[in-house]
Amino acid sequence: MVQRGYHRPRPPSPHAIKLNLILIFAFFFLVFIFYTRQWHLLDDQRKQQPFSDEHSQTDRMPDAELWDAPPSYGLRSCVKPTSRYKAATGWDHYMTVRSNGGLNQMRTGIADMVAVARIMNATLVIPQLDKRSFWHDSSTFSDIFDELHFIETLQEDVKIVKELPQELANVPRARKHFTSWASTSYYEDMTQLWKEYQVIHVAKSDSRLANNDLPLDIQRLRCRALYHALRFSPPIESFGKVLSMHDADTAEAGGAA
Ligand SMILES: *[C@@H]1O[C@H](CO)[C@@H](O)[C@H](O)[C@H]1NC(C)=O
């Protein structure tokens, strides 16, 4: 049997303490060097990424570049329908809409209504713009937006007409305040109304469709409506161009001075 030796711990010599301290110090020094290097690498990476120092970029940006289209940073628009998407056929159910709110709210509301008309298999009548709540303006849809472009851009998605057909002008309409942030299934249920009515009048267009959990093709339709179909009318577009050119000229003149 081997007897285990019993060693009394010897008090460490001052020399050993010094050596230990040096080792500990060297260890921390290495850790420090390692982290500093990592930090610099990260910092370099961040500088290469586009969103990081936008401000300093703007500061250095020459005026000419400022008026160019912004870089896309690799982001792509998601307006194309999926392969499952079917072109719209015409429906003899009609949906009339009164948009409410300011211009921006009306734009998103109109895009929602395009999607709702698609879900409900309805033909959409060009929406009426708000003239009462705080948009104190008598402009019609075609004063603000390029109506023909709107109809044509969305022709594969929803049939859109300028006016309700004459023979339907006086038929009783279902007048609906659709629930805010409703889902697709809500509108699918609402198609029950077609059993009794040929025309549904939507009294408000704002926030009538949920932002999440909608089928991909419905979200993309919204994007198409908002970013492709809803273009300002030619007079507003050209006025906008004049304004931005004026600003660009002023900026250039200012830059040269
Ligand atoms: C809309 O029409 C299509 C094609 O006829 C049909 O498959 C779909 O169920 C209809 N949608 C609703 C909500 O009724």
The ligand as an SDF file (V2000), in Angstrom:
LIG
                    3D

 14 14  0  0  0  0  0  0  0  0999 V2000
  -63.4650   35.7440  -54.8250 C   0  0  0  0  0  0  0  0  0  0  0  0
  -63.5120   35.0770  -56.0720 O   0  0  0  0  0  0  0  0  0  0  0  0
  -62.6580   33.9540  -56.1780 C   0  0  0  0  0  0  0  0  0  0  0  0
  -62.7150   33.4680  -57.5970 C   0  0  0  0  0  0  0  0  0  0  0  0
  -64.0290   33.2360  -58.0200 O   0  0  0  0  0  0  0  0  0  0  0  0
  -63.0890   32.9060  -55.1520 C   0  0  0  0  0  0  0  0  0  0  0  0
  -62.2440   31.7930  -55.2150 O   0  0  0  0  0  0  0  0  0  0  0  0
  -63.0190   33.5170  -53.7600 C   0  0  0  0  0  0  0  0  0  0  0  0
  -63.4800   32.6110  -52.7870 O   0  0  0  0  0  0  0  0  0  0  0  0
  -63.8460   34.7880  -53.6960 C   0  0  0  0  0  0  0  0  0  0  0  0
  -63.6010   35.4310  -52.4080 N   0  0  0  0  0  0  0  0  0  0  0  0
  -64.5420   35.6880  -51.5330 C   0  0  0  0  0  0  0  0  0  0  0  0
  -64.0980   36.2750  -50.2380 C   0  0  0  0  0  0  0  0  0  0  0  0
  -65.7120   35.4390  -51.7270 O   0  0  0  0  0  0  0  0  0  0  0  0
  1  2  1  0
  1 10  1  0
  2  3  1  0
  3  4  1  0
  3  6  1  0
  4  5  1  0
  6  7  1  0
  6  8  1  0
  8  9  1  0
  8 10  1  0
 10 11  1  0
 11 12  1  0
 12 13  1  0
 12 14  2  0
M  END
$$$$
